[in-house]
Amino acid sequence: MARIAVFHSALGVRPGVLDAAARLRAAGHEVLVVDQYDGRVFDDYEAAGEYVERVGFPELMSRAEAAVAGLPDGFVVLGWSNGAGMAEYVATRRRVAGAVLVSGALPLELLGADAWPGGVPVQLHGTDGDPFAQREWEAALVAAVEASGAPLARWTYPGSGHLFTDPSLAGEYDPRATEQLWARVLDLVGGLPA
């Protein structure tokens, strides 16, 4: 059994995040869904982006770190898009067992970190046509993880959905890619020391 902190995208805790938590719990894991928005949920990226700008990344990072303060070291971080950045941030501040980043990655310097923590495995997932993908940012993180010697796995799925695991986003959801992602995520978290 792993402890897993789940970080939502800029859209908030949508059905895709709740589905993730349910899948992880069904596999026997303990899950903390981090709600950095206090229940606020968005239906479009523009409005969500405006909210993120108003709140600011320093505040969101502070909320992410505060949300996991009660978890013992050795938990897994899992995040989508903006939440992938929050998961990364927490992984550079706390001793975590693994990081799963979906549709997002940030260069460590944007997080105030000098290096990826050695030994912390990383999974990166995304679609090949994601309109929000920042490939240079992903490449910077990949280079940092490789330099640390930590295990790294990258998967790119066909399609153009950004939040492709969220069944409530009909234009983005890809059920096949979602099942492939979850098989890989559950394999990682199931193989980590308890």
C-alpha positions as CSV (number, residue, x, y, z in Angstrom):
1,M,0.0,0.0,0.0
2,A,1.3,3.4,-1.0
3,R,0.2,6.9,0.3
4,I,-0.5,9.1,-2.7
5,A,-1.1,12.9,-2.8
6,V,-3.1,13.8,-5.9
7,F,-2.9,17.4,-7.3
8,H,-5.6,18.7,-9.7
9,S,-5.1,20.7,-12.9
10,A,-5.9,24.4,-13.2
11,L,-9.6,23.3,-13.7
12,G,-9.8,22.1,-10.1
13,V,-11.0,18.8,-8.6
14,R,-13.0,17.6,-11.6
15,P,-14.4,14.0,-12.2
16,G,-11.0,12.9,-13.6
17,V,-9.3,13.6,-10.3
18,L,-12.1,11.8,-8.4
19,D,-11.8,8.9,-10.8
20,A,-8.1,8.7,-10.1
21,A,-8.6,8.7,-6.4
22,A,-11.2,5.9,-6.7
23,R,-8.9,3.8,-8.9
24,L,-6.0,4.2,-6.5
25,R,-8.2,3.4,-3.4
26,A,-9.6,0.3,-5.2
27,A,-6.1,-0.9,-5.6
28,G,-5.5,-0.6,-1.9
29,H,-3.7,2.7,-1.7
30,E,-4.3,5.6,0.7
31,V,-5.1,8.8,-1.2
32,L,-5.1,12.5,-0.3
33,V,-6.8,14.6,-2.9
34,V,-5.3,18.1,-2.5
35,D,-7.8,20.8,-3.3
36,Q,-5.9,24.1,-3.7
37,Y,-9.0,25.9,-4.8
38,D,-11.3,25.2,-1.8
39,G,-13.9,23.5,-3.9
40,R,-13.8,25.9,-6.9
41,V,-14.0,24.1,-10.3
42,F,-13.7,25.5,-13.8
43,D,-15.1,24.3,-17.1
44,D,-12.8,26.2,-19.4
45,Y,-9.0,26.8,-19.4
46,E,-9.2,30.6,-19.9
47,A,-11.2,31.2,-16.7
48,A,-9.1,28.8,-14.8
49,G,-5.9,30.5,-16.1
50,E,-7.2,33.9,-14.9
51,Y,-7.9,32.4,-11.5
52,V,-4.4,30.9,-11.3
53,E,-2.9,34.3,-12.2
54,R,-4.9,36.0,-9.5
55,V,-3.9,33.5,-6.8
56,G,-0.3,33.3,-8.1
57,F,2.1,30.3,-8.3
58,P,3.9,31.1,-5.0
59,E,0.6,30.9,-3.2
60,L,-0.4,27.7,-5.0
61,M,3.0,26.1,-4.2
62,S,2.6,27.1,-0.6
63,R,-0.9,25.5,-0.5
64,A,0.5,22.3,-2.0
65,E,3.2,22.0,0.5
66,A,0.9,22.8,3.4
67,A,-1.6,20.2,2.2
68,V,0.9,17.4,2.5
69,A,2.4,18.5,5.8
70,G,0.6,15.8,7.7
71,L,1.8,12.9,5.5
72,P,4.8,10.9,6.6
73,D,7.8,10.9,4.2
74,G,7.7,8.3,1.5
75,F,4.4,9.2,-0.2
76,V,3.9,9.4,-4.0
77,V,3.0,12.6,-5.8
78,L,0.6,12.5,-8.8
79,G,-0.6,15.6,-10.7
80,W,-2.1,16.8,-13.9
81,S,-1.0,19.9,-15.8
82,N,-0.6,22.6,-13.3
83,G,-0.9,19.9,-10.6
84,A,2.1,18.1,-12.2
85,G,4.1,21.3,-11.4
86,M,2.7,21.2,-7.8
87,A,3.6,17.5,-7.5
88,E,7.2,18.3,-8.8
89,Y,7.5,21.2,-6.3
90,V,6.5,18.9,-3.4
91,A,8.9,16.2,-4.6
92,T,11.8,18.8,-4.3
93,R,10.8,19.8,-0.8
94,R,9.8,16.5,0.8
95,R,11.2,12.9,0.7
96,V,8.8,11.2,-1.7
97,A,8.8,7.6,-3.1
98,G,7.8,8.5,-6.7
99,A,6.3,11.2,-9.0
100,V,3.7,10.7,-11.7
101,L,3.3,13.8,-13.9
102,V,0.5,13.9,-16.4
103,S,0.3,16.5,-19.1
104,G,2.8,18.8,-17.5
105,A,6.4,19.3,-16.3
106,L,8.4,22.3,-15.1
107,P,12.1,23.0,-15.2
108,L,13.4,22.7,-11.7
109,E,14.8,26.2,-11.7
110,L,11.2,27.5,-11.9
111,L,10.6,25.7,-8.6
112,G,13.7,27.0,-6.9
113,A,15.3,23.6,-7.0
114,D,18.9,22.8,-8.1
115,A,18.5,19.1,-8.7
116,W,16.0,16.2,-8.9
117,P,16.1,14.1,-5.7
118,G,18.2,11.0,-6.5
119,G,16.4,7.7,-6.4
120,V,12.9,9.2,-6.9
121,P,11.4,7.5,-9.9
122,V,9.4,9.6,-12.4
123,Q,6.7,8.8,-14.8
124,L,5.7,11.3,-17.5
125,H,2.4,10.9,-19.4
126,G,0.9,13.0,-22.2
127,T,-0.6,13.1,-25.6
128,D,1.4,13.8,-28.7
129,G,-0.9,16.6,-29.8
130,D,-1.4,18.3,-26.4
131,P,-2.0,22.0,-27.2
132,F,-0.6,23.1,-23.9
133,A,2.5,21.0,-23.9
134,Q,5.7,22.8,-23.2
135,R,8.2,20.3,-24.7
136,E,11.3,22.4,-23.7
137,W,10.1,22.4,-20.1
138,E,9.6,18.6,-20.2
139,A,13.0,18.2,-21.8
140,A,14.6,20.2,-18.9
141,L,13.0,18.0,-16.3
142,V,13.9,14.8,-18.1
143,A,17.6,16.0,-18.2
144,A,17.5,16.8,-14.5
145,V,16.0,13.4,-13.6
146,E,18.5,11.6,-15.8
147,A,21.3,13.6,-14.2
148,S,20.1,12.4,-10.8
149,G,20.2,8.8,-11.9
150,A,16.6,8.3,-10.9
151,P,14.4,5.9,-12.9
152,L,12.5,7.7,-15.7
153,A,9.6,6.4,-17.8
154,R,7.9,8.5,-20.5
155,W,4.8,7.7,-22.4
156,T,3.1,9.7,-25.2
157,Y,-0.3,8.6,-26.3
158,P,-2.0,9.4,-29.6
159,G,-4.4,12.2,-29.5
160,S,-4.7,15.9,-28.6
161,G,-6.4,15.9,-25.3
162,H,-4.7,17.8,-22.5
163,L,-6.7,16.2,-19.6
164,F,-7.2,13.0,-21.5
165,T,-8.0,10.9,-18.4
166,D,-11.0,13.1,-17.4
167,P,-14.3,11.4,-18.6
168,S,-16.2,14.7,-18.1
169,L,-14.2,16.4,-20.8
170,A,-15.7,14.8,-23.9
171,G,-13.5,16.6,-26.4
172,E,-10.3,15.5,-24.6
173,Y,-11.1,12.1,-22.9
174,D,-9.4,9.1,-24.4
175,P,-10.6,5.9,-22.7
176,R,-7.9,3.7,-24.2
177,A,-5.0,6.0,-23.2
178,T,-6.6,6.3,-19.8
179,E,-6.6,2.6,-19.2
180,Q,-2.9,2.3,-20.4
181,L,-1.9,5.2,-18.1
182,W,-3.6,3.6,-15.1
183,A,-2.0,0.2,-15.8
184,R,1.4,1.9,-15.8
185,V,0.7,4.1,-12.7
186,L,-0.6,1.2,-10.7
187,D,2.4,-0.9,-11.7
188,L,4.7,1.9,-10.4
189,V,2.9,2.6,-7.1
190,G,2.3,-1.1,-6.4
191,G,6.0,-1.9,-6.7
192,L,7.2,0.8,-4.3
193,P,8.2,-0.1,-0.7
194,A,5.3,0.2,1.7
